[in-house]
């Protein structure tokens, strides 16, 4: 369980087949800045309803039998930018002001509960809805992070992300923006998902048969690819079972130890695979020099995956492990791509093999479901 995930009034609110689900900030409430430029609240009391229509609309929904549920990301808790007590206090103040019951789910860090991940919704249905299955046709989700582009309507700012639209899509709920639900605006706003479409990835043609990646001859293989691009999974699936020693800096700790382990394996007649990102020639040259010294050929396996797909795979891995594997920060991808140089045979490779991503769900239905969700 994520220490920064919590539920308010979870055991008090009765379940319902009709769920009216909402984001919190800039959907139910906004800051009190009269010019609307202050995005983040200054303190617990810096809030007002997003529009005068919010209060009556929520009451109408409640009186119509809907359970009102809020799902909100509050990363500031984990970053220590805002006390948890400020968030809980603000929510209790909102409930008091509305005078209707609210059930609130809060993700205070970028873990497995963080939207657009569907986990908060899954927990609500499983543990906090009195075993009542929601009617997905009449239930809905409303949020401001809809991926709308700059000037989606005259003078409108670009949405900061598309996480709310993705959250609704991952759950399978109809989605509305606050403008659509509360103001009843009917605007066909242009929007961008802002990430790889996992369903399109799954439509890519599958190979008719699995190629043979290992060699009967003593060799070194150098992996090259973005963080979370599938190098380790590939290594464990195709190379380690065929006798290769995996050399990985995350496991061994230092570059010097990686060189030492690789040299020992080659000395014993065991092929090695250098399973690091290896984004620059200088890093690769250390191992190529060793292979040359040991008189063994070097092949390069170049994972051509896009940054967007690698980031998606990383988030799927975070979810699959229940948060034990941490999400790779954007800065890690930025740094890698800033200095990255693609491999060339002039570095000393006998062969450069490009590895394209192929989805493999291993017959695991839950893993496939997670993969096919927007991230």
VENHULIN-V22173 format. One record per backbone hydrogen bond with DSSP energy under -1.0 kcal/mol. NH is the residue of the N-H (numbers start at 1). CO is the residue of the C=O. If there is no record, write none. Layout:
{{NH:CO} {NH:CO}}
This chain:
{{5:2} {6:106} {8:104} {13:9} {20:67} {21:140} {22:69} {23:142} {26:29} {27:24} {28:24} {29:24} {30:48} {36:33} {46:43} {47:45} {48:30} {50:28} {54:51} {57:53} {58:54} {59:55} {60:56} {61:57} {62:58} {63:59} {64:60} {65:62} {66:61} {67:18} {69:20} {70:103} {71:22} {72:105} {74:107} {77:74} {78:108} {79:75} {81:76} {82:76} {87:83} {88:84} {89:85} {90:86} {91:87} {92:88} {93:89} {94:90} {95:91} {96:92} {97:93} {98:94} {99:95} {103:68} {104:8} {105:70} {106:6} {107:72} {108:4} {111:109} {114:111} {117:114} {122:118} {123:119} {124:120} {125:121} {126:122} {127:123} {128:124} {132:129} {135:17} {139:135} {140:19} {141:174} {142:21} {143:176} {146:144} {147:161} {149:190} {151:156} {152:149} {156:153} {159:148} {164:145} {165:145} {166:162} {167:163} {168:164} {169:165} {170:166} {171:167} {172:168} {173:168} {176:141} {181:177} {182:178} {183:178} {185:179} {189:187} {192:147} {201:197} {202:198} {203:200} {204:201} {220:297} {221:272} {222:299} {223:274} {224:301} {225:277} {229:226} {234:230} {235:231} {236:232} {237:233} {238:234} {239:235} {240:235} {242:239} {243:240} {244:239} {245:271} {247:273} {252:248} {253:249} {258:254} {259:255} {260:256} {261:257} {262:258} {263:259} {264:260} {265:261} {266:262} {267:263} {268:264} {269:266} {270:265} {272:219} {273:245} {274:221} {275:247} {275:273} {276:274} {284:280} {285:281} {288:284} {289:285} {290:286} {291:287} {292:288} {293:289} {294:290} {296:291} {299:220} {300:351} {301:222} {302:353} {303:224} {304:355} {310:306} {311:307} {312:308} {313:309} {314:310} {315:311} {316:312} {317:313} {318:314} {319:315} {320:316} {321:317} {322:319} {323:318} {324:321} {332:329} {334:330} {335:331} {336:332} {337:333} {338:334} {339:335} {340:336} {341:279} {347:344} {348:345} {350:298} {353:300} {355:302} {364:361} {368:364} {369:365} {370:366} {371:367} {372:368} {373:370}}
